[in-house]
């Protein structure tokens, strides 16, 4: 599923500060942005050390797996920009590629992963997370999903495409402005459930 130009404009017009209303499925429940978490200066630490109350932190950040665990990335891949989740409510997504293909997998692209079995696997591993996010959204919690730039599975705005089938000495690929397979399945499932959320890529280094 590739977003058309008109569809992308609708997504970008979504007001992310609107209080979620789950009485009906929203027409445009997502927005794409760029995300970065910077380390807070020492002088501000006292603020983050204050006890939480029911009226604070009404947001959950859903992170692509390797943003917290770079060891899951394909061997030799440049690590994603580090994310410091301190003080945030965080859910770490599973890494579909390492679960499906193992840690000794070779470099791969979205085109090579875009088949029914892998999409079904992505939906299956995301279902428990979708249940939790649907419940959180129904209770007024804002949801932000942070993807991994250029990942064939977890990219949001840009993903790796191409890669010729068959035996080859060199691996050639390019990048396309579209989500990866796992993120596409996440977007479709949360939209199907009428869950409002923001979704964006982490900043590149």
N, C-alpha and C positions, 0 to 999 in steps of 0.2 A: 504494500500500500504506500503510494507516494503522495505527499501533500501537493496539491496544485497551488498556483500562485494566489488564486482567490481565497483558497482555504487558509493559507499562511497569513494573509492579511487579516482574516477574521480572528485567527488565533492571537495575533499581536494586538488586536483591539480589545481583548478581554481585560476587564478591570479586576486586577488581582486582589484589590483591597475590599471587594464586596464580600459581605458576610455570607458564607455558604448557605444555600437554600436547597435542601435535598428533597423537597416535595415533588419535584419533577426533574427529569434529566436536563441539564443546562445545554443550550444550543452550542456554546463555545466555552467549554470548561477549562481550557488550558492556555498558558502563555509561555512563549519561549524567551529566555533571557540568558545572560552569561553570569556565572556564579563564581565567587571567590571568597574564601574565609581567610582573613589575615590574623596574625598573632596579635593579641591585645597587649598594649604596653603595661609594664608593671604597675603603673599608677592606677590603672583601671581594674586591677584584680579584685580589689575590695568589693566592687560592684557585683562581679560574678560570684563572689563568695557568699552573697546574701542568700538567706533561705528562700526557696521558691514557695509561692502560694498558688491557690487554684486560679487566681486571676492573672498569672504571668505565664510566659512561655506557651501560649496557645498556638504553637506551630511545631510541626514535625518535619525534619529534614530526612529525606530518603536518598541514600548515597549509593552510587555504583560501587560494587564490591572492592575493586582494586584502588579506589580512592583512599581506603583505609588499609588495604592489604595488597601492596604492590607485588608481592611474591606470586600472586595469582595470574599476573600478566604473562603473555607468551614470552619465552626466553629471548633476550636481546632487545625487547621493545623498550623504548624510552619511557620511564615512569611518568605517570600523570602528575600534574602539579599537586603538591601535598595539601590536604585539607585538615584544618584544626577544628574538630567538632566540640571543643570545650565549651560548656555552658549551653549547648543546644540539645534538643531532644532528637535522637538519631535512630534511624532504622538502616541497617546495612543490607542491601540486596545481595542475593547469592550471585556467584559468577557462573553464568550458564555455560560459557565455553569450557572452563576447566572441569565442570561437572559432566559435560557431555562428551568432551574430547580428551580430557586428562591434562596433566601438567607437562607432558612431553609432546604436546601438539605443535604443529607447524603454523606459520603465519597463514591467515585465512581472511577472506573478505565477505562482505554482506551477500554478494551474489552466490558464493559457495555455501553460505549458511541458509539461504532463502529457499527452504524446502519444507514440506508439510511436517515431517517428523521433528525437526528442530523447533519449528514454531509451536507445535503441540507441547514439546518439552518446556519451552519458555512459559507457555500459559500455565502448565501444571505446577511449576516451581513458584510462579508468582501468585497463584490462587490464595494461599494462606495470608500473604501480605495484602492482597486486595481486600480480603475479608476484614483485616485489621484497619486498613486505611478507610474503608467504607464506614466502619463503626466510628472511627475518630472524626471523620468529616461530619457525620450525623450529629456529633456532639460539639460542633463548632470549631474544631481544630483545623488550622490552615495546613496545607500539604505542599511541600516543595520537593521536587524530584531532581536530583543532580546526576547528570550522566557523564560519561567519559568521552571527551572529544576524540573523534576519528575511529572509535571502536566500532567494529562491524556489528556488535551486539548492543552496546550500551551508549553509543553516540546519540546525541539529541539533534543538534543542528548540522553535524557533519559526520560522515561515516566512510569507511574504506570500501571501495567497490572494485570490480574487475577481477583479475586473477584467472588466467587461462586454465581450463581443465586439462588433465592428462599430465604426463611426465615432462618436466622442464628443468633446466639448469638454473634459471633465474626467475624470481617471482616479481611480477609487475602488477602494480595496482595504482589507483588514483583515488581522489576523494570527491564525494558528492554531498550536496547540501540537503540532507535528509536524515531521518533517524535510523539507527541500527535495528536489527531484527527484534531483540529483546525489548527495547524501548517502544517499538511500534506495537508489540503485543500488550505492553503495560498501558500505553495510551488508549488502545482500543478497549481493554477490559475496564479501565476506570471510567471512560466515557459511557460504556454500556451500562455501568452501575449508577451513572449520574453523579459521580464524585467530582467535585471541583478541586483543581490542583494547578500549581505552577510547575513548569518543567524547563530545565536549562542545562547547559553544559558547564562543567567546571572550567576555570580559566586554564589556558595552556601556558606552559612555562616559556 
